[in-house]
Amino acid sequence: MTTLPDFRLETHFSKWEFKARHHLTASDAQSMSLGDLLAMAAPEDRAGFEQMWLGYTETYGAPDLREQIARTYVGQAAQNILCFAGASEGIFAANAVLLDKDDHAIVITPNYQSHESLPVSICSATGVPLDPQDGWSLDIDRVAAAIRPNTRLLTMNFPHNPTGAILPLDRYQALIELCRRHGIYILHDEIFNGLGPSDAVHLPFIADLYERGLSLNVMSKSYGLPGLRVGWIAAQDTALLSRMERLKHYLSICNSGPSERLAMIALKNRAQILARNCATVDENMPRWEAFFGRYPELFEWRRPDGSCMAYPRYKGKDGVEAFARDLVEQSGVLVLPSSIYSSDLGPVPEDHFRIGLGRHGLEEGLAAFEAHLMRNGH
Ligand SMILES: Cc1ncc(COP(=O)(O)O)c(C=O)c1O
C-alpha cells in the first residue's frame, strides 16, 4: 500500500485546534450539547436513543436512518444511501473503489487534501484550479482539456473549502454534461450544502442529477455535529455502493449505534438546525466585513457564497505564512494559511488564509486579532 503524505490541515489542527485560545478558522457550524439535541427529539426517538441495544449495526447504516437521509434528496430512496464514519471514510472508499492504477483522475484545486492525495496515491491525476479572478469559479473548458481516454473520476467540492465559492448552476450543468459524454464519475463533496448566509443559493445534489454522481454528505459541517461521525454517499449506482460497502468491512464496519439515533433526531429537525446555523453565519458576516474594512491595505476580502468559511487575501510584506504563525503563537488566534492548501498538481494562490464564520464568540476572537495587529504597528 502506498504511504500517504502527511495531511497538512489535520496535522496543523492536531497541533493547534485545542490549544489556540481563539479558533477563528472552523469549517463546521457551532455544535450543540447532547441535551440540546435530545430536547428536539420526538418522545419515541428519545426513547429509541435511551433504550437502544449497544450491539453492531448494519454496514449500510440503520434502515430508518437511510430512509431519513434519502428524504434530503429529490429522487433517492434508502437503497441509494451508504453510511460512513464521517465524510472522510466516504472519500477513502470512493477513491479506492473507483480508481485503479491505469486510471486517470481530475482534481479541482485547491482542495481538502484527501481529495487529492488519495487519487494521486492510486493513479495519475490532473489538477484544474479554481480561478480567484473569477470568484473562485471553474473554467469548464479547462476541465475538458484535462480529460483523457482513461479519465474515470472528477472530484470537486461546492460550497468550497476553503473559499466558500459555489459553482454557478449553468457551469455545474455543463460539467455534468461533459462528464456524461465521457463516462466520468463525479464525486461531489456537498458537506457544506445548506450552510451559508441565509440568502445563499445552493446547487442541487449531484446524485439527483447524474447517474454517475456520488453525493458526499455528513452530519459534521452544515449540521454542526462532527462528533457523531455519521456521513454517507448517495448514488443512483447501487452496484457501486455495494462495492464500497464491502470495502467498509475493512474499515469501520458500521456506524456507532447511538450516533445513528442522534443523526435521526437531527435530520428530523433539519430545517430548524440549518436555519440556526445560517443565522450564525449572518451574524458573523458583518463582523468580519467591518474588521476587513478597517484594514484595506492589509487584506482583500471576498464574501463567500456558501459554507461558513472565507479565504481573504493577505497583502502584508511578511507573507501569509509568517503572519498566521505569529498570530497564533503571539496572540492565540488560529487561522489557516495557504500552505495548508498547496497542491502537487499545480500552482494555487499562496497569499490567502481561511477564516470561519460559523461559531459563536467571534467578537472576543476578533478583539484579540485586532489587538495583535495594533501591537504589530497596523
Ligand atoms: C471538504 C471536506 N470534506 C471532508 C471533510 C471531512 O469531514 P469529516 O470530519 O466528516 O470526516 C472535511 C473536514 O474538514 C472537509 O472540509
PDBQT file of the ligand as one rigid body, heavy atoms in Angstrom, charges set to zero:
ROOT
HETATM    1  C1  LIG A 401     -14.356  19.487   2.232  1.00  0.00    +0.000 C 
HETATM    2  C2  LIG A 401     -14.252  18.491   3.349  1.00  0.00    +0.000 A 
HETATM    3  N1  LIG A 401     -14.507  17.206   3.094  1.00  0.00    +0.000 NA
HETATM    4  C3  LIG A 401     -14.434  16.272   4.058  1.00  0.00    +0.000 A 
HETATM    5  C4  LIG A 401     -14.102  16.602   5.363  1.00  0.00    +0.000 A 
HETATM    6  C5  LIG A 401     -14.037  15.530   6.422  1.00  0.00    +0.000 C 
HETATM    7  O1  LIG A 401     -15.223  15.519   7.154  1.00  0.00    +0.000 OA
HETATM    8  P1  LIG A 401     -15.451  14.529   8.387  1.00  0.00    +0.000 P 
HETATM    9  O2  LIG A 401     -14.889  15.218   9.588  1.00  0.00    +0.000 OA
HETATM   10  O3  LIG A 401     -16.914  14.364   8.488  1.00  0.00    +0.000 OA
HETATM   11  O4  LIG A 401     -14.764  13.253   8.086  1.00  0.00    +0.000 OA
HETATM   12  C6  LIG A 401     -13.823  17.931   5.679  1.00  0.00    +0.000 A 
HETATM   13  C7  LIG A 401     -13.441  18.318   7.051  1.00  0.00    +0.000 C 
HETATM   14  O5  LIG A 401     -12.992  19.410   7.310  1.00  0.00    +0.000 OA
HETATM   15  C8  LIG A 401     -13.910  18.908   4.643  1.00  0.00    +0.000 A 
HETATM   16  O6  LIG A 401     -13.684  20.201   4.888  1.00  0.00    +0.000 OA
ENDROOT
TORSDOF 0
